[in-house]
Amino acid sequence: MDLFSTSVVLAAAVCALLYYYTTRSFSYWKDRGVAFVKPYPIIGSMLTVLKQKEHIGEFFKRIAEENKGKPYVGYFQVHLTVWLQI
C-alpha cells in the first residue's frame, strides 16, 4: 500500500474507534427501562446547550416537562476524555 492508502485506512480506523468510544454507553438508560433524552456522539444529549441555543436550566426544565409523571429521566453529558501530559 502506498502512503495515501495507509493514511486513509488509519484515519478511518481512528474515526471508527472514536465513534465506538463515544457511543458505547448510549444503551445505559434503555437497558434499565428509564426514559432518556436522545444522545449524539461526543456531545451527548446537550446539543442545544452546547450550541448556546438553550440555557442549561431551560434544558433541564424542558426535559422534566416533556417527561412529566415519570420518576426520573436520563441524559448523557459530553463524553470526552482529555489526556494531559505534564
C-alpha positions as CSV (number, residue, x, y, z in Angstrom):
1,M,0.0,0.0,0.0
2,D,1.2,3.5,-0.7
3,L,1.2,6.3,1.9
4,F,-2.1,7.7,0.8
5,S,-4.0,4.4,1.2
6,T,-2.3,3.8,4.5
7,S,-3.3,7.3,5.7
8,V,-6.9,6.8,4.7
9,V,-7.2,3.4,6.4
10,L,-5.6,4.8,9.5
11,A,-7.9,7.8,9.6
12,A,-11.0,5.5,9.1
13,A,-9.8,3.3,11.9
14,V,-9.3,6.3,14.2
15,C,-12.8,7.6,13.3
16,A,-14.4,4.2,13.9
17,L,-12.7,3.9,17.3
18,L,-13.7,7.4,18.3
19,Y,-17.3,6.7,17.3
20,Y,-17.4,3.5,19.3
21,Y,-15.8,5.1,22.3
22,T,-18.3,8.0,22.4
23,T,-21.4,5.9,21.8
24,R,-20.7,2.7,23.8
25,S,-22.7,3.8,26.8
26,F,-25.7,5.0,24.8
27,S,-27.8,2.0,25.8
28,Y,-27.3,2.6,29.5
29,W,-30.7,4.1,30.2
30,K,-32.6,2.0,27.7
31,D,-31.2,-1.2,29.3
32,R,-32.6,0.0,32.7
33,G,-36.1,0.9,31.3
34,V,-35.6,4.6,32.0
35,A,-36.8,7.4,29.7
36,F,-33.9,9.4,28.3
37,V,-33.0,12.3,26.0
38,K,-31.7,11.2,22.7
39,P,-27.8,11.4,22.7
40,Y,-25.4,12.3,19.8
41,P,-21.9,11.0,19.5
42,I,-19.3,13.0,21.6
43,I,-21.8,15.7,22.7
44,G,-24.4,13.5,24.4
45,S,-27.9,14.9,24.9
46,M,-26.9,18.5,25.3
47,L,-26.7,19.7,21.7
48,T,-28.9,22.8,22.3
49,V,-26.8,23.8,25.4
50,L,-23.5,23.4,23.6
51,K,-24.8,25.4,20.6
52,Q,-25.9,28.1,23.2
53,K,-29.4,28.0,21.9
54,E,-30.7,26.9,25.3
55,H,-29.5,27.6,28.9
56,I,-28.7,24.5,31.0
57,G,-31.6,25.4,33.4
58,E,-34.0,25.6,30.4
59,F,-32.7,22.3,29.2
60,F,-33.5,20.5,32.5
61,K,-36.9,22.3,32.7
62,R,-37.8,21.2,29.2
63,I,-36.8,17.5,29.7
64,A,-38.7,17.5,33.0
65,E,-41.8,18.9,31.4
66,E,-41.6,16.5,28.4
67,N,-41.4,13.6,30.8
68,K,-43.9,14.7,33.4
69,G,-45.2,11.9,35.6
70,K,-42.0,9.8,35.2
71,P,-40.0,9.3,38.4
72,Y,-36.7,10.1,36.6
73,V,-35.2,10.8,33.2
74,G,-31.7,10.0,31.9
75,Y,-29.5,12.2,29.8
76,F,-25.9,12.0,28.5
77,Q,-23.3,14.6,29.1
78,V,-20.4,15.4,26.9
79,H,-18.3,12.3,26.5
80,L,-14.7,13.3,26.1
81,T,-11.7,12.2,28.0
82,V,-8.7,14.5,27.8
83,W,-5.2,13.1,28.2
84,L,-2.8,15.6,29.7
85,Q,0.9,15.1,29.9
86,I,2.6,17.3,32.5
